[in-house]
Amino acid sequence: HISSIYHGDDACGRIRGEHEIARKYEEAEPLYLRALAITEKALGSSHPDVALFLDRYAGLLKDTKRLIEATELEARANMIRAGGLRSERDLVSHQQKTEDG
């Protein structure tokens, strides 16, 4: 039946599209990390722009089903916005707490 041919093409197209999207996420992640590192170095780890990059990176991680990592980044971004992350020592302490449980 001719409609099954079109459905097969649609399925192949969807699979091809999913692979294309996955590749773009793989390409995007190092760019997020680089932008985050540059922003932290230039402005300090407690700057609001760092929180913005953390949120955006967390969104990428959520899209790739890496929810635990995304949650950790969101928590760090929220601490920055709340003024609870003021120094590199606070950052290390926060990271150790999230790793411990």
Biopython code that builds the backbone (N, CA, C, O; Angstrom):
import numpy as np
from Bio.PDB.StructureBuilder import StructureBuilder

atoms = [
    (1, "HIS", "N", (0.843, -1.178, 0.000)),
    (1, "HIS", "CA", (0.000, 0.000, 0.000)),
    (1, "HIS", "C", (0.888, 1.241, 0.000)),
    (1, "HIS", "O", (1.903, 1.280, 0.694)),
    (2, "ILE", "N", (0.517, 2.226, -0.756)),
    (2, "ILE", "CA", (1.390, 3.386, -0.952)),
    (2, "ILE", "C", (1.552, 4.229, 0.309)),
    (2, "ILE", "O", (2.603, 4.837, 0.513)),
    (3, "SER", "N", (0.517, 4.274, 1.165)),
    (3, "SER", "CA", (0.648, 5.090, 2.380)),
    (3, "SER", "C", (1.692, 4.513, 3.327)),
    (3, "SER", "O", (2.319, 5.257, 4.081)),
    (4, "SER", "N", (1.890, 3.178, 3.297)),
    (4, "SER", "CA", (2.911, 2.595, 4.167)),
    (4, "SER", "C", (4.312, 3.013, 3.740)),
    (4, "SER", "O", (5.220, 3.086, 4.568)),
    (5, "ILE", "N", (4.485, 3.283, 2.471)),
    (5, "ILE", "CA", (5.778, 3.780, 1.999)),
    (5, "ILE", "C", (6.049, 5.149, 2.602)),
    (5, "ILE", "O", (7.157, 5.430, 3.060)),
    (6, "TYR", "N", (5.037, 5.991, 2.600)),
    (6, "TYR", "CA", (5.211, 7.327, 3.163)),
    (6, "TYR", "C", (5.453, 7.265, 4.659)),
    (6, "TYR", "O", (6.273, 8.015, 5.189)),
    (7, "HIS", "N", (4.747, 6.378, 5.343)),
    (7, "HIS", "CA", (4.977, 6.245, 6.781)),
    (7, "HIS", "C", (6.392, 5.747, 7.057)),
    (7, "HIS", "O", (7.029, 6.190, 8.012)),
    (8, "GLY", "N", (6.886, 4.833, 6.233)),
    (8, "GLY", "CA", (8.265, 4.368, 6.379)),
    (8, "GLY", "C", (9.250, 5.495, 6.181)),
    (8, "GLY", "O", (10.229, 5.609, 6.918)),
    (9, "ASP", "N", (8.994, 6.332, 5.183)),
    (9, "ASP", "CA", (9.854, 7.490, 4.951)),
    (9, "ASP", "C", (9.801, 8.444, 6.134)),
    (9, "ASP", "O", (10.819, 9.007, 6.534)),
    (10, "ASP", "N", (8.602, 8.622, 6.691)),
    (10, "ASP", "CA", (8.464, 9.504, 7.847)),
    (10, "ASP", "C", (9.267, 8.977, 9.028)),
    (10, "ASP", "O", (9.933, 9.742, 9.725)),
    (11, "ALA", "N", (9.200, 7.663, 9.251)),
    (11, "ALA", "CA", (9.941, 7.062, 10.365)),
    (11, "ALA", "C", (11.444, 7.239, 10.160)),
    (11, "ALA", "O", (12.163, 7.585, 11.097)),
    (12, "CYS", "N", (11.912, 7.006, 8.951)),
    (12, "CYS", "CA", (13.340, 7.204, 8.665)),
    (12, "CYS", "C", (13.737, 8.657, 8.851)),
    (12, "CYS", "O", (14.807, 8.962, 9.378)),
    (13, "GLY", "N", (12.875, 9.534, 8.419)),
    (13, "GLY", "CA", (13.133, 10.963, 8.585)),
    (13, "GLY", "C", (13.201, 11.352, 10.043)),
    (13, "GLY", "O", (14.056, 12.143, 10.442)),
    (14, "ARG", "N", (12.293, 10.793, 10.853)),
    (14, "ARG", "CA", (12.314, 11.093, 12.291)),
    (14, "ARG", "C", (13.590, 10.572, 12.935)),
    (14, "ARG", "O", (14.211, 11.263, 13.743)),
    (15, "ILE", "N", (13.977, 9.359, 12.577)),
    (15, "ILE", "CA", (15.211, 8.783, 13.137)),
    (15, "ILE", "C", (16.414, 9.610, 12.710)),
    (15, "ILE", "O", (17.289, 9.914, 13.521)),
    (16, "ARG", "N", (16.452, 9.968, 11.450)),
    (16, "ARG", "CA", (17.550, 10.798, 10.947)),
    (16, "ARG", "C", (17.561, 12.134, 11.685)),
    (16, "ARG", "O", (18.622, 12.639, 12.052)),
    (17, "GLY", "N", (16.378, 12.701, 11.897)),
    (17, "GLY", "CA", (16.280, 13.965, 12.615)),
    (17, "GLY", "C", (16.751, 13.851, 14.053)),
    (17, "GLY", "O", (17.419, 14.747, 14.570)),
    (18, "GLU", "N", (16.397, 12.729, 14.708)),
    (18, "GLU", "CA", (16.829, 12.525, 16.089)),
    (18, "GLU", "C", (18.351, 12.414, 16.186)),
    (18, "GLU", "O", (18.957, 12.935, 17.123)),
    (19, "HIS", "N", (18.960, 11.740, 15.225)),
    (19, "HIS", "CA", (20.420, 11.625, 15.216)),
    (19, "HIS", "C", (21.062, 12.990, 14.970)),
    (19, "HIS", "O", (22.088, 13.313, 15.568)),
    (20, "GLU", "N", (20.466, 13.779, 14.103)),
    (20, "GLU", "CA", (20.983, 15.124, 13.826)),
    (20, "GLU", "C", (20.911, 15.988, 15.080)),
    (20, "GLU", "O", (21.850, 16.719, 15.396)),
    (21, "ILE", "N", (19.794, 15.899, 15.787)),
    (21, "ILE", "CA", (19.632, 16.669, 17.026)),
    (21, "ILE", "C", (20.651, 16.215, 18.063)),
    (21, "ILE", "O", (21.276, 17.047, 18.720)),
    (22, "ALA", "N", (20.826, 14.896, 18.217)),
    (22, "ALA", "CA", (21.796, 14.374, 19.190)),
    (22, "ALA", "C", (23.192, 14.873, 18.870)),
    (22, "ALA", "O", (23.942, 15.234, 19.778)),
    (23, "ARG", "N", (23.555, 14.901, 17.590)),
    (23, "ARG", "CA", (24.879, 15.383, 17.210)),
    (23, "ARG", "C", (25.030, 16.860, 17.555)),
    (23, "ARG", "O", (26.095, 17.286, 18.000)),
    (24, "LYS", "N", (23.979, 17.639, 17.354)),
    (24, "LYS", "CA", (24.043, 19.065, 17.672)),
    (24, "LYS", "C", (24.220, 19.289, 19.180)),
    (24, "LYS", "O", (24.937, 20.200, 19.591)),
    (25, "TYR", "N", (23.563, 18.454, 20.004)),
    (25, "TYR", "CA", (23.753, 18.560, 21.450)),
    (25, "TYR", "C", (25.196, 18.244, 21.809)),
    (25, "TYR", "O", (25.797, 18.923, 22.641)),
    (26, "GLU", "N", (25.754, 17.211, 21.180)),
    (26, "GLU", "CA", (27.151, 16.852, 21.438)),
    (26, "GLU", "C", (28.079, 17.992, 21.055)),
    (26, "GLU", "O", (29.080, 18.233, 21.731)),
    (27, "GLU", "N", (27.759, 18.690, 19.985)),
    (27, "GLU", "CA", (28.574, 19.824, 19.554)),
    (27, "GLU", "C", (28.363, 21.027, 20.473)),
    (27, "GLU", "O", (29.285, 21.812, 20.694)),
    (28, "ALA", "N", (27.164, 21.169, 21.001)),
    (28, "ALA", "CA", (26.844, 22.334, 21.824)),
    (28, "ALA", "C", (27.469, 22.253, 23.214)),
    (28, "ALA", "O", (27.872, 23.276, 23.768)),
    (29, "GLU", "N", (27.554, 21.071, 23.775)),
    (29, "GLU", "CA", (28.026, 20.944, 25.153)),
    (29, "GLU", "C", (29.407, 21.548, 25.382)),
    (29, "GLU", "O", (29.563, 22.308, 26.338)),
    (30, "PRO", "N", (30.423, 21.257, 24.562)),
    (30, "PRO", "CA", (31.730, 21.878, 24.817)),
    (30, "PRO", "C", (31.685, 23.400, 24.688)),
    (30, "PRO", "O", (32.456, 24.104, 25.339)),
    (31, "LEU", "N", (30.787, 23.900, 23.852)),
    (31, "LEU", "CA", (30.660, 25.358, 23.717)),
    (31, "LEU", "C", (30.078, 25.974, 24.985)),
    (31, "LEU", "O", (30.526, 27.033, 25.423)),
    (32, "TYR", "N", (29.079, 25.314, 25.577)),
    (32, "TYR", "CA", (28.529, 25.779, 26.850)),
    (32, "TYR", "C", (29.605, 25.776, 27.924)),
    (32, "TYR", "O", (29.742, 26.739, 28.680)),
    (33, "LEU", "N", (30.369, 24.690, 27.989)),
    (33, "LEU", "CA", (31.418, 24.584, 29.009)),
    (33, "LEU", "C", (32.477, 25.660, 28.833)),
    (33, "LEU", "O", (32.951, 26.244, 29.808)),
    (34, "ARG", "N", (32.839, 25.912, 27.603)),
    (34, "ARG", "CA", (33.849, 26.940, 27.337)),
    (34, "ARG", "C", (33.319, 28.327, 27.709)),
    (34, "ARG", "O", (34.019, 29.115, 28.345)),
    (35, "ALA", "N", (32.090, 28.616, 27.313)),
    (35, "ALA", "CA", (31.493, 29.914, 27.637)),
    (35, "ALA", "C", (31.370, 30.091, 29.147)),
    (35, "ALA", "O", (31.605, 31.180, 29.672)),
    (36, "LEU", "N", (31.004, 29.023, 29.836)),
    (36, "LEU", "CA", (30.893, 29.083, 31.291)),
    (36, "LEU", "C", (32.257, 29.352, 31.926)),
    (36, "LEU", "O", (32.371, 30.189, 32.821)),
    (37, "ALA", "N", (33.279, 28.652, 31.471)),
    (37, "ALA", "CA", (34.626, 28.836, 32.024)),
    (37, "ALA", "C", (35.126, 30.257, 31.779)),
    (37, "ALA", "O", (35.705, 30.871, 32.675)),
    (38, "ILE", "N", (34.911, 30.777, 30.589)),
    (38, "ILE", "CA", (35.343, 32.140, 30.270)),
    (38, "ILE", "C", (34.608, 33.150, 31.139)),
    (38, "ILE", "O", (35.212, 34.086, 31.665)),
    (39, "THR", "N", (33.311, 32.957, 31.286)),
    (39, "THR", "CA", (32.505, 33.886, 32.089)),
    (39, "THR", "C", (32.935, 33.848, 33.547)),
    (39, "THR", "O", (33.069, 34.894, 34.182)),
    (40, "GLU", "N", (33.151, 32.653, 34.082)),
    (40, "GLU", "CA", (33.597, 32.536, 35.473)),
    (40, "GLU", "C", (34.960, 33.195, 35.675)),
    (40, "GLU", "O", (35.187, 33.873, 36.677)),
    (41, "LYS", "N", (35.855, 32.995, 34.728)),
    (41, "LYS", "CA", (37.189, 33.580, 34.855)),
    (41, "LYS", "C", (37.132, 35.097, 34.767)),
    (41, "LYS", "O", (37.822, 35.796, 35.508)),
    (42, "ALA", "N", (36.315, 35.597, 33.867)),
    (42, "ALA", "CA", (36.246, 37.043, 33.654)),
    (42, "ALA", "C", (35.464, 37.765, 34.750)),
    (42, "ALA", "O", (35.833, 38.865, 35.160)),
    (43, "LEU", "N", (34.380, 37.140, 35.222)),
    (43, "LEU", "CA", (33.473, 37.857, 36.125)),
    (43, "LEU", "C", (33.445, 37.305, 37.547)),
    (43, "LEU", "O", (32.926, 37.955, 38.454)),
    (44, "GLY", "N", (33.994, 36.123, 37.746)),
    (44, "GLY", "CA", (33.951, 35.491, 39.063)),
    (44, "GLY", "C", (32.819, 34.485, 39.131)),
    (44, "GLY", "O", (31.818, 34.611, 38.426)),
    (45, "SER", "N", (32.986, 33.483, 39.988)),
    (45, "SER", "CA", (32.040, 32.372, 40.040)),
    (45, "SER", "C", (30.685, 32.742, 40.631)),
    (45, "SER", "O", (29.740, 31.960, 40.526)),
    (46, "SER", "N", (30.567, 33.913, 41.250)),
    (46, "SER", "CA", (29.295, 34.299, 41.856)),
    (46, "SER", "C", (28.540, 35.356, 41.058)),
    (46, "SER", "O", (27.550, 35.902, 41.545)),
    (47, "HIS", "N", (28.985, 35.650, 39.856)),
    (47, "HIS", "CA", (28.340, 36.677, 39.026)),
    (47, "HIS", "C", (27.018, 36.155, 38.457)),
    (47, "HIS", "O", (26.923, 34.982, 38.098)),
    (48, "PRO", "N", (25.998, 37.018, 38.372)),
    (48, "PRO", "CA", (24.695, 36.600, 37.810)),
    (48, "PRO", "C", (24.773, 36.026, 36.401)),
    (48, "PRO", "O", (23.965, 35.169, 36.042)),
    (49, "ASP", "N", (25.723, 36.480, 35.602)),
    (49, "ASP", "CA", (25.863, 35.916, 34.251)),
    (49, "ASP", "C", (26.285, 34.451, 34.303)),
    (49, "ASP", "O", (25.937, 33.674, 33.414)),
    (50, "VAL", "N", (27.028, 34.072, 35.331)),
    (50, "VAL", "CA", (27.403, 32.672, 35.507)),
    (50, "VAL", "C", (26.138, 31.850, 35.763)),
    (50, "VAL", "O", (25.980, 30.756, 35.222)),
    (51, "ALA", "N", (25.241, 32.386, 36.591)),
    (51, "ALA", "CA", (23.976, 31.695, 36.855)),
    (51, "ALA", "C", (23.183, 31.504, 35.566)),
    (51, "ALA", "O", (22.568, 30.458, 35.364)),
    (52, "LEU", "N", (23.196, 32.495, 34.710)),
    (52, "LEU", "CA", (22.495, 32.400, 33.434)),
    (52, "LEU", "C", (23.065, 31.271, 32.577)),
    (52, "LEU", "O", (22.313, 30.473, 32.017)),
    (53, "PHE", "N", (24.395, 31.205, 32.475)),
    (53, "PHE", "CA", (25.022, 30.126, 31.709)),
    (53, "PHE", "C", (24.737, 28.763, 32.335)),
    (53, "PHE", "O", (24.516, 27.782, 31.624)),
    (54, "LEU", "N", (24.742, 28.705, 33.667)),
    (54, "LEU", "CA", (24.439, 27.442, 34.341)),
    (54, "LEU", "C", (23.023, 26.972, 34.007)),
    (54, "LEU", "O", (22.798, 25.788, 33.755)),
    (55, "ASP", "N", (22.076, 27.906, 34.009)),
    (55, "ASP", "CA", (20.696, 27.551, 33.673)),
    (55, "ASP", "C", (20.576, 27.050, 32.233)),
    (55, "ASP", "O", (19.882, 26.072, 31.960)),
    (56, "ARG", "N", (21.252, 27.724, 31.337)),
    (56, "ARG", "CA", (21.187, 27.307, 29.929)),
    (56, "ARG", "C", (21.837, 25.939, 29.725)),
    (56, "ARG", "O", (21.319, 25.098, 28.990)),
    (57, "TYR", "N", (22.957, 25.732, 30.371)),
    (57, "TYR", "CA", (23.629, 24.438, 30.276)),
    (57, "TYR", "C", (22.758, 23.346, 30.904)),
    (57, "TYR", "O", (22.672, 22.235, 30.381)),
    (58, "ALA", "N", (22.119, 23.668, 32.022)),
    (58, "ALA", "CA", (21.207, 22.717, 32.663)),
    (58, "ALA", "C", (20.078, 22.339, 31.707)),
    (58, "ALA", "O", (19.658, 21.182, 31.671)),
    (59, "GLY", "N", (19.588, 23.301, 30.939)),
    (59, "GLY", "CA", (18.550, 23.013, 29.960)),
    (59, "GLY", "C", (19.023, 22.019, 28.916)),
    (59, "GLY", "O", (18.282, 21.114, 28.531)),
    (60, "LEU", "N", (20.244, 22.184, 28.463)),
    (60, "LEU", "CA", (20.815, 21.244, 27.499)),
    (60, "LEU", "C", (20.909, 19.853, 28.114)),
    (60, "LEU", "O", (20.587, 18.858, 27.464)),
    (61, "LEU", "N", (21.350, 19.786, 29.365)),
    (61, "LEU", "CA", (21.465, 18.492, 30.036)),
    (61, "LEU", "C", (20.101, 17.838, 30.212)),
    (61, "LEU", "O", (19.970, 16.624, 30.060)),
    (62, "LYS", "N", (19.091, 18.629, 30.531)),
    (62, "LYS", "CA", (17.735, 18.079, 30.640)),
    (62, "LYS", "C", (17.274, 17.510, 29.308)),
    (62, "LYS", "O", (16.669, 16.439, 29.251)),
    (63, "ASP", "N", (17.563, 18.232, 28.250)),
    (63, "ASP", "CA", (17.158, 17.772, 26.922)),
    (63, "ASP", "C", (17.824, 16.455, 26.547)),
    (63, "ASP", "O", (17.288, 15.693, 25.743)),
    (64, "THR", "N", (18.981, 16.188, 27.123)),
    (64, "THR", "CA", (19.693, 14.944, 26.840)),
    (64, "THR", "C", (19.518, 13.927, 27.973)),
    (64, "THR", "O", (20.274, 12.962, 28.087)),
    (65, "LYS", "N", (18.503, 14.171, 28.804)),
    (65, "LYS", "CA", (18.113, 13.232, 29.873)),
    (65, "LYS", "C", (19.168, 13.056, 30.954)),
    (65, "LYS", "O", (19.241, 12.002, 31.586)),
    (66, "ARG", "N", (19.985, 14.080, 31.170)),
    (66, "ARG", "CA", (21.001, 14.039, 32.226)),
    (66, "ARG", "C", (20.490, 14.900, 33.386)),
    (66, "ARG", "O", (21.029, 15.965, 33.686)),
    (67, "LEU", "N", (19.437, 14.398, 34.020)),
    (67, "LEU", "CA", (18.674, 15.189, 34.978)),
    (67, "LEU", "C", (19.418, 15.476, 36.277)),
    (67, "LEU", "O", (19.264, 16.556, 36.846)),
    (68, "ILE", "N", (20.211, 14.540, 36.749)),
    (68, "ILE", "CA", (20.941, 14.766, 38.001)),
    (68, "ILE", "C", (21.934, 15.907, 37.826)),
    (68, "ILE", "O", (22.014, 16.801, 38.670)),
    (69, "GLU", "N", (22.687, 15.878, 36.736)),
    (69, "GLU", "CA", (23.647, 16.946, 36.466)),
    (69, "GLU", "C", (22.930, 18.282, 36.293)),
    (69, "GLU", "O", (23.396, 19.314, 36.775)),
    (70, "ALA", "N", (21.802, 18.252, 35.606)),
    (70, "ALA", "CA", (21.034, 19.486, 35.380)),
    (70, "ALA", "C", (20.561, 20.069, 36.707)),
    (70, "ALA", "O", (20.635, 21.278, 36.924)),
    (71, "THR", "N", (20.081, 19.212, 37.582)),
    (71, "THR", "CA", (19.595, 19.670, 38.887)),
    (71, "THR", "C", (20.718, 20.303, 39.704)),
    (71, "THR", "O", (20.508, 21.310, 40.380)),
    (72, "GLU", "N", (21.902, 19.713, 39.639)),
    (72, "GLU", "CA", (23.048, 20.270, 40.367)),
    (72, "GLU", "C", (23.403, 21.664, 39.846)),
    (72, "GLU", "O", (23.682, 22.572, 40.630)),
    (73, "LEU", "N", (23.391, 21.829, 38.529)),
    (73, "LEU", "CA", (23.700, 23.141, 37.949)),
    (73, "LEU", "C", (22.634, 24.165, 38.302)),
    (73, "LEU", "O", (22.951, 25.319, 38.590)),
    (74, "GLU", "N", (21.377, 23.752, 38.283)),
    (74, "GLU", "CA", (20.297, 24.665, 38.649)),
    (74, "GLU", "C", (20.418, 25.090, 40.109)),
    (74, "GLU", "O", (20.177, 26.250, 40.444)),
    (75, "ALA", "N", (20.789, 24.154, 40.972)),
    (75, "ALA", "CA", (20.966, 24.485, 42.392)),
    (75, "ALA", "C", (22.092, 25.500, 42.569)),
    (75, "ALA", "O", (21.976, 26.441, 43.354)),
    (76, "ARG", "N", (23.168, 25.301, 41.837)),
    (76, "ARG", "CA", (24.289, 26.253, 41.913)),
    (76, "ARG", "C", (23.861, 27.621, 41.399)),
    (76, "ARG", "O", (24.202, 28.641, 41.998)),
    (77, "ALA", "N", (23.118, 27.654, 40.297)),
    (77, "ALA", "CA", (22.628, 28.925, 39.749)),
    (77, "ALA", "C", (21.714, 29.625, 40.752)),
    (77, "ALA", "O", (21.789, 30.842, 40.922)),
    (78, "ASN", "N", (20.860, 28.862, 41.409)),
    (78, "ASN", "CA", (19.967, 29.451, 42.414)),
    (78, "ASN", "C", (20.740, 30.005, 43.597)),
    (78, "ASN", "O", (20.378, 31.047, 44.143)),
    (79, "MET", "N", (21.806, 29.317, 43.998)),
    (79, "MET", "CA", (22.645, 29.825, 45.094)),
    (79, "MET", "C", (23.298, 31.142, 44.702)),
    (79, "MET", "O", (23.382, 32.063, 45.515)),
    (80, "ILE", "N", (23.755, 31.234, 43.475)),
    (80, "ILE", "CA", (24.372, 32.480, 43.008)),
    (80, "ILE", "C", (23.350, 33.606, 43.065)),
    (80, "ILE", "O", (23.634, 34.687, 43.581)),
    (81, "ARG", "N", (22.149, 33.346, 42.529)),
    (81, "ARG", "CA", (21.109, 34.388, 42.518)),
    (81, "ARG", "C", (20.704, 34.799, 43.925)),
    (81, "ARG", "O", (20.376, 35.959, 44.173)),
    (82, "ALA", "N", (20.729, 33.835, 44.848)),
    (82, "ALA", "CA", (20.355, 34.131, 46.231)),
    (82, "ALA", "C", (21.487, 34.778, 47.014)),
    (82, "ALA", "O", (21.305, 35.183, 48.162)),
    (83, "GLY", "N", (22.646, 34.875, 46.397)),
    (83, "GLY", "CA", (23.795, 35.481, 47.073)),
    (83, "GLY", "C", (24.514, 34.521, 47.994)),
    (83, "GLY", "O", (25.350, 34.940, 48.795)),
    (84, "GLY", "N", (24.200, 33.226, 47.894)),
    (84, "GLY", "CA", (24.798, 32.241, 48.785)),
    (84, "GLY", "C", (26.105, 31.676, 48.293)),
    (84, "GLY", "O", (26.730, 30.881, 48.997)),
    (85, "LEU", "N", (26.540, 32.056, 47.112)),
    (85, "LEU", "CA", (27.791, 31.544, 46.572)),
    (85, "LEU", "C", (28.691, 32.746, 46.337)),
    (85, "LEU", "O", (28.573, 33.437, 45.326)),
    (86, "ARG", "N", (29.590, 32.987, 47.281)),
    (86, "ARG", "CA", (30.377, 34.216, 47.232)),
    (86, "ARG", "C", (31.849, 33.997, 46.914)),
    (86, "ARG", "O", (32.549, 34.930, 46.521)),
    (87, "SER", "N", (32.313, 32.782, 47.082)),
    (87, "SER", "CA", (33.743, 32.558, 46.882)),
    (87, "SER", "C", (33.984, 31.192, 46.251)),
    (87, "SER", "O", (33.083, 30.359, 46.155)),
    (88, "GLU", "N", (35.205, 30.995, 45.832)),
    (88, "GLU", "CA", (35.592, 29.694, 45.270)),
    (88, "GLU", "C", (35.469, 28.609, 46.339)),
    (88, "GLU", "O", (35.124, 27.468, 46.030)),
    (89, "ARG", "N", (35.748, 28.957, 47.584)),
    (89, "ARG", "CA", (35.615, 27.995, 48.677)),
    (89, "ARG", "C", (34.158, 27.559, 48.846)),
    (89, "ARG", "O", (33.883, 26.383, 49.085)),
    (90, "ASP", "N", (33.215, 28.518, 48.720)),
    (90, "ASP", "CA", (31.798, 28.179, 48.774)),
    (90, "ASP", "C", (31.421, 27.239, 47.647)),
    (90, "ASP", "O", (30.631, 26.316, 47.846)),
    (91, "LEU", "N", (31.974, 27.462, 46.472)),
    (91, "LEU", "CA", (31.690, 26.621, 45.308)),
    (91, "LEU", "C", (32.151, 25.195, 45.568)),
    (91, "LEU", "O", (31.407, 24.248, 45.313)),
    (92, "VAL", "N", (33.365, 25.034, 46.072)),
    (92, "VAL", "CA", (33.897, 23.699, 46.353)),
    (92, "VAL", "C", (33.047, 23.024, 47.424)),
    (92, "VAL", "O", (32.718, 21.844, 47.305)),
    (93, "SER", "N", (32.697, 23.759, 48.455)),
    (93, "SER", "CA", (31.862, 23.206, 49.515)),
    (93, "SER", "C", (30.515, 22.762, 48.973)),
    (93, "SER", "O", (30.035, 21.684, 49.324)),
    (94, "HIS", "N", (29.900, 23.573, 48.125)),
    (94, "HIS", "CA", (28.612, 23.237, 47.524)),
    (94, "HIS", "C", (28.730, 21.995, 46.656)),
    (94, "HIS", "O", (27.860, 21.125, 46.704)),
    (95, "GLN", "N", (29.794, 21.898, 45.861)),
    (95, "GLN", "CA", (29.971, 20.737, 44.996)),
    (95, "GLN", "C", (30.156, 19.462, 45.817)),
    (95, "GLN", "O", (29.643, 18.407, 45.442)),
    (96, "GLN", "N", (30.882, 19.549, 46.931)),
    (96, "GLN", "CA", (31.087, 18.383, 47.769)),
    (96, "GLN", "C", (29.769, 17.931, 48.401)),
    (96, "GLN", "O", (29.507, 16.733, 48.509)),
    (97, "LYS", "N", (28.947, 18.886, 48.816)),
    (97, "LYS", "CA", (27.652, 18.543, 49.409)),
    (97, "LYS", "C", (26.754, 17.854, 48.404)),
    (97, "LYS", "O", (26.082, 16.881, 48.747)),
    (98, "THR", "N", (26.723, 18.334, 47.166)),
    (98, "THR", "CA", (25.854, 17.718, 46.162)),
    (98, "THR", "C", (26.370, 16.347, 45.756)),
    (98, "THR", "O", (25.577, 15.470, 45.414)),
    (99, "GLU", "N", (27.681, 16.146, 45.786)),
    (99, "GLU", "CA", (28.239, 14.826, 45.468)),
    (99, "GLU", "C", (27.981, 13.831, 46.577)),
    (99, "GLU", "O", (27.774, 12.645, 46.317)),
    (100, "ASP", "N", (27.993, 14.312, 47.836)),
    (100, "ASP", "CA", (27.799, 13.419, 48.976)),
    (100, "ASP", "C", (26.351, 12.996, 49.149)),
    (100, "ASP", "O", (26.064, 11.989, 49.797)),
    (101, "GLY", "N", (25.460, 13.747, 48.582)),
    (101, "GLY", "CA", (24.121, 13.251, 48.696)),
    (101, "GLY", "C", (23.073, 14.224, 48.884)),
    (101, "GLY", "O", (21.902, 13.858, 48.989)),
]
sb = StructureBuilder()
sb.init_structure("model")
sb.init_model(0)
sb.init_chain("A")
sb.init_seg("    ")
for serial, (resi, resn, name, xyz) in enumerate(atoms, 1):
    if name == "N":
        sb.init_residue(resn, " ", resi, " ")
    sb.init_atom(name, np.array(xyz, "f"), 0.0, 1.0, " ", f" {name:<3s}", serial, name[0])
structure = sb.get_structure()
